Amino acid sequence: MQTAEQLVTFGQGNVEALVKSSQIVANGMQDISKLMAAGAQATLDDAMSAFRAMTNVRSFKDAADLQATLARSAVEKALTQSSQVAETSFKVAEQALAPISGRLSVAMQSFGKAA
């Protein structure tokens, strides 16, 4: 049987793990937001460059070729950014679950002995 002091200590550990996990998620969301903002800025820069390039085309074929190149580049960049966001998200989730997993291990050890 656990004493009241042990239960309070265990509860405090749980709260600390949740706070740590929440901090990790908040920091991770900030990193993801920065990635997204950088991607949006790069897209805007690319759009401005494309607009400038389109003003200099001499024929419909040149315009079509330029548009195809720009579209291909946009898709490649979107896929790269999606991959970076997914990778960062998985890392954040893994890091955020670590403190909670640690507390589950402590619970299993503490309450496993009592049972």
C-alpha positions as CSV (number, residue, x, y, z in Angstrom):
1,M,0.0,0.0,0.0
2,Q,1.3,3.4,-0.9
3,T,1.6,6.1,1.7
4,A,-0.1,9.5,1.2
5,E,3.3,11.1,0.9
6,Q,4.3,8.7,-1.9
7,L,1.1,9.3,-3.7
8,V,1.5,13.1,-3.5
9,T,5.1,12.7,-4.8
10,F,3.9,10.5,-7.6
11,G,1.2,13.0,-8.5
12,Q,3.8,15.9,-8.5
13,G,6.0,13.8,-10.8
14,N,3.0,13.4,-13.2
15,V,2.3,17.1,-13.2
16,E,6.0,17.9,-13.9
17,A,6.0,15.4,-16.8
18,L,2.9,17.0,-18.3
19,V,4.4,20.4,-18.0
20,K,7.6,19.3,-19.6
21,S,5.7,17.6,-22.4
22,S,3.6,20.7,-22.9
23,Q,6.7,22.8,-23.1
24,I,8.2,20.5,-25.7
25,V,5.0,20.7,-27.8
26,A,4.9,24.5,-27.6
27,N,8.6,24.7,-28.7
28,G,7.9,22.2,-31.5
29,M,4.9,24.2,-32.7
30,Q,7.1,27.3,-32.8
31,D,9.7,25.5,-34.9
32,I,7.0,24.2,-37.2
33,S,5.5,27.7,-37.5
34,K,8.9,29.0,-38.4
35,L,9.3,26.4,-41.1
36,M,5.9,27.3,-42.5
37,A,6.6,31.0,-42.4
38,A,9.9,30.5,-44.2
39,G,8.1,28.4,-46.8
40,A,5.5,31.1,-47.3
41,Q,8.2,33.7,-47.7
42,A,10.0,31.6,-50.2
43,T,6.8,31.0,-52.2
44,L,6.2,34.8,-52.2
45,D,9.7,35.4,-53.4
46,D,9.3,32.8,-56.1
47,A,6.0,34.3,-57.2
48,M,7.6,37.8,-57.6
49,S,10.6,36.3,-59.5
50,A,8.1,34.5,-61.8
51,F,6.2,37.6,-62.4
52,R,9.3,39.5,-63.3
53,A,10.4,36.6,-65.6
54,M,7.0,36.5,-67.3
55,T,7.2,40.2,-68.2
56,N,10.3,39.4,-70.3
57,V,9.0,36.5,-72.4
58,R,8.9,37.0,-76.1
59,S,6.6,34.2,-77.2
60,F,3.8,31.9,-76.1
61,K,6.2,29.0,-76.2
62,D,8.6,30.8,-73.9
63,A,5.8,31.6,-71.5
64,A,4.6,28.0,-71.5
65,D,8.1,26.7,-70.9
66,L,8.6,29.1,-68.1
67,Q,5.3,28.3,-66.5
68,A,6.1,24.5,-66.7
69,T,9.5,25.1,-65.0
70,L,7.9,27.3,-62.3
71,A,5.2,24.8,-61.6
72,R,7.7,21.9,-61.4
73,S,9.8,24.0,-59.0
74,A,6.8,24.9,-56.9
75,V,5.7,21.2,-56.5
76,E,9.3,20.1,-55.6
77,K,9.5,22.9,-53.0
78,A,6.1,22.0,-51.5
79,L,7.1,18.3,-51.2
80,T,10.3,19.3,-49.5
81,Q,8.6,21.6,-47.1
82,S,5.9,18.9,-46.4
83,S,8.6,16.4,-45.6
84,Q,10.4,18.8,-43.3
85,V,7.2,19.6,-41.4
86,A,6.3,15.9,-41.1
87,E,9.8,15.1,-39.9
88,T,9.7,17.9,-37.3
89,S,6.2,16.9,-36.2
90,F,7.3,13.3,-35.6
91,K,10.4,14.4,-33.6
92,V,8.3,16.7,-31.5
93,A,5.7,14.0,-30.8
94,E,8.5,11.5,-29.9
95,Q,10.1,14.1,-27.5
96,A,6.8,15.1,-26.0
97,L,5.8,11.5,-25.2
98,A,9.2,10.8,-23.5
99,P,8.3,12.4,-20.2
100,I,4.9,10.7,-20.1
101,S,6.4,7.3,-21.0
102,G,8.9,7.8,-18.2
103,R,6.0,8.4,-15.7
104,L,4.2,5.3,-17.0
105,S,7.4,3.3,-16.3
106,V,7.5,4.7,-12.8
107,A,3.8,3.9,-12.3
108,M,4.3,0.3,-13.4
109,Q,7.3,-0.1,-11.1
110,S,5.6,1.6,-8.1
111,F,2.2,0.0,-8.4
112,G,3.5,-3.3,-9.7
113,K,5.3,-3.8,-6.5
114,A,2.1,-3.0,-4.5
115,A,0.0,-5.5,-6.4
